[in-house]
Amino acid sequence: MAQDTPASVPKTVTVHSLYRAGSSQRIALIVVLTAVVILTAVLSAGIGTVAITPGDTVLAIIHPSAGALNEFLMRNLPLGAPMVSDMLVAIPTPADAQAELIVMGFRLPRIFLAILTGASLAVAGVVMQGLLRNPLVSPFTLGLSSAASFGAAIAIVIGPAILGTLAIGIEDNAFIIVMAFLFGWLSMLLVYGISRARGTSQSTLILAGVVIGYLFQAGVMALKYLTNNDKLRDIVVWLMGGMWGASWNAVLILLPLCLVTFILLERMAWDLNVLAAGDDVAKNLGINVGRFRLTGLMISTFAASCCLAFTGIIGFIGLMAPHICRMFIGNDHRYLIPCSALMGASILLISDTAARTIMSPVEIPVGIIMYIIGGIFFLFLILRGSGRGLY
Amino acid sequence: MELVVYCVDKLFGSHRVLDGISFLLKGGKILALVGPNGSGKSTLIKAITRIHDPSNGTISLDGADIRTINPVDLAMKVGYVPQHFTYTLYSTVFETVLLGRRRFIRWSVSDEELSRVQAALDALGMGNLAGAYMDQLSGGERQKVFIARALAQDPALYLFDEPTSALDIRYQIEVMETMRRITRKQGASMVIAVHDLNLAYRYADTVLVLDHGLTAGYGEPHAVLTPDCIRKVYGVDSFVVENEHGKFILPFRTHRAAGE
């Protein structure tokens, strides 16, 4: 055995060093992407119909936040925190008087909505791809987009009538959001129902999703055909997707929902890694594959439909973000999920910024930008022809 | 680990795939499952790792019915290599092997787990491929990665479904030698489905011959795998040669070729 030692020592280093190198690469990507999201957010808050310098943008965000923090400290610490308080009060207001209103009132909620939506769609995408072992699955494969569209279309076309009859005191827009979410979520319940009868194999689930998607699409088409021109326009715009619905309220509703779902999905990371080795191996390793798959699909559909309800249909992020991340860091879902979230957030934030500035003051739906970027991206993947790019 | 399979039936619809299968496998021993395509070998192996439960009969490990064992505990006792393997293009060899340690990893991967992965790869002479991507490997190398994953799992019972089907003759012998060494040394038992009767001859302690879900022979390889038995089960004529290296079985023609 003693003779074996010199030969086996460098080998022993191999797996350990490979693992460490891989981990640091993955953490580096998370750090870089986080920086990209923050930088893009600051820049994006500065550009638009009214241009604001990055310095003013930062001040416009920090000044009111510091004021609020100061107030909070004064109220809750009887003696106050004089040092901190002085520092907080000393933060100057932005040079541009409008900056605070524009940044805090309009652009920042929109930026947050783009970040949350991009992250949710990307996370839903990466988890569904892992669960169904198919990299071309997106959050929309299981019928989510058609179902949510149908819900929104119902709300747009007959929503006012329903609300009037039932005398429910919510706004038309809020009703659209609720209906889109409920129907999006319903699509997953239908898939679940089918799987109860026919099992939870990947092909069953994908087929079930496709079928449900077609049925809801028929519903959307019928509503489009039957309605008047104004409402038809509303439906079409909703289907294209955009960040028009942004408000602090929307952000405050979505933020906790997204955080909770991300944490739940991140906890599934190891089992997702195992599932890549096949259902039988996953079962041998103690995973209840059927239950795991359905739970994962439920949670990821929930995350995606929450955000979609506010933004309308935004395609490709759930496909593109995970793909790009896999190329960089491989298939370890512990890192792939957060990286995809950050990548999705960056992509949607950049696209949305482009959507509202390219033809300023006219805004184009971000859905259109996403289709252009997505199309080019997949064309690039096909032409590059690398084995690991596309399956 | 003592494995007892007792009167196991498995029906898919009305199709009876396993019919009253019983056997006993003691620790440190290798049992070879032999039989024509569709004779129920894979079904039996899958029943032992609870991919599907048998319709009737019981399977127990050290006296405990496997249906009463928590799936996570069972996963620490039984390692399985499927006949058809699935892999992810984006995964490297060592990451694939690391999956075998799933039940011992909560979140982060300790050095000890990585050392086990290294040991499993080294046992099969694949240490130099640890960082390669799965799609860069040949079919045989991939198959060895999946065997390594089962080794990393360090179970008391190995279930191998045609583990050598993609391997060349050298690797077939190497893998079987490795597995025999491991079972002997660690007292682990092993159930292996094989088509190569000579591998069963050489490495198995016991052979179970399946024919249409029925037991067509059970016992020591030389006693069970006779030309008579092979003729009955496979419809193939064969003869046994013996020299200083041992006994070998040579199939040479089917009944159809013999004009029957």
Chai-1 contact restraints between the chains, C-beta under 6 A:
chainA,res_idxA,chainB,res_idxB,connection_type,confidence,min_distance_angstrom,max_distance_angstrom,comment,restraint_id
A,K11,B,G127,contact,1.0,0.0,6.0,A-B,restraint_1
A,T12,B,Q118,contact,1.0,0.0,6.0,A-B,restraint_2
A,T14,B,A130,contact,1.0,0.0,6.0,A-B,restraint_3
A,V15,B,F94,contact,1.0,0.0,6.0,A-B,restraint_4
A,V15,B,L114,contact,1.0,0.0,6.0,A-B,restraint_5
A,V15,B,V117,contact,1.0,0.0,6.0,A-B,restraint_6
A,V15,B,Q118,contact,1.0,0.0,6.0,A-B,restraint_7
A,V15,B,A130,contact,1.0,0.0,6.0,A-B,restraint_8
A,H16,B,L114,contact,1.0,0.0,6.0,A-B,restraint_9
A,L18,B,F94,contact,1.0,0.0,6.0,A-B,restraint_10
A,L18,B,A130,contact,1.0,0.0,6.0,A-B,restraint_11
A,L18,B,G131,contact,1.0,0.0,6.0,A-B,restraint_12
A,Y19,B,L114,contact,1.0,0.0,6.0,A-B,restraint_13
A,V274,B,L99,contact,1.0,0.0,6.0,A-B,restraint_14
A,V274,B,R102,contact,1.0,0.0,6.0,A-B,restraint_15
A,A276,B,T88,contact,1.0,0.0,6.0,A-B,restraint_16
A,A277,B,T86,contact,1.0,0.0,6.0,A-B,restraint_17
A,A277,B,L99,contact,1.0,0.0,6.0,A-B,restraint_18
A,G278,B,T86,contact,1.0,0.0,6.0,A-B,restraint_19
A,D280,B,I51,contact,1.0,0.0,6.0,A-B,restraint_20
A,D280,B,P82,contact,1.0,0.0,6.0,A-B,restraint_21
A,K283,B,I51,contact,1.0,0.0,6.0,A-B,restraint_22
A,N284,B,T49,contact,1.0,0.0,6.0,A-B,restraint_23
A,N284,B,Y80,contact,1.0,0.0,6.0,A-B,restraint_24
A,L285,B,A75,contact,1.0,0.0,6.0,A-B,restraint_25
A,L285,B,R102,contact,1.0,0.0,6.0,A-B,restraint_26
A,G286,B,P71,contact,1.0,0.0,6.0,A-B,restraint_27
A,G286,B,V72,contact,1.0,0.0,6.0,A-B,restraint_28
A,G286,B,A75,contact,1.0,0.0,6.0,A-B,restraint_29
A,G286,B,R103,contact,1.0,0.0,6.0,A-B,restraint_30
A,R326,B,Y90,contact,1.0,0.0,6.0,A-B,restraint_31
A,G330,B,Y90,contact,1.0,0.0,6.0,A-B,restraint_32
A,N331,B,T88,contact,1.0,0.0,6.0,A-B,restraint_33
A,N331,B,Y90,contact,1.0,0.0,6.0,A-B,restraint_34
A,N331,B,S91,contact,1.0,0.0,6.0,A-B,restraint_35
A,G387,B,D135,contact,1.0,0.0,6.0,A-B,restraint_36
A,R388,B,L89,contact,1.0,0.0,6.0,A-B,restraint_37
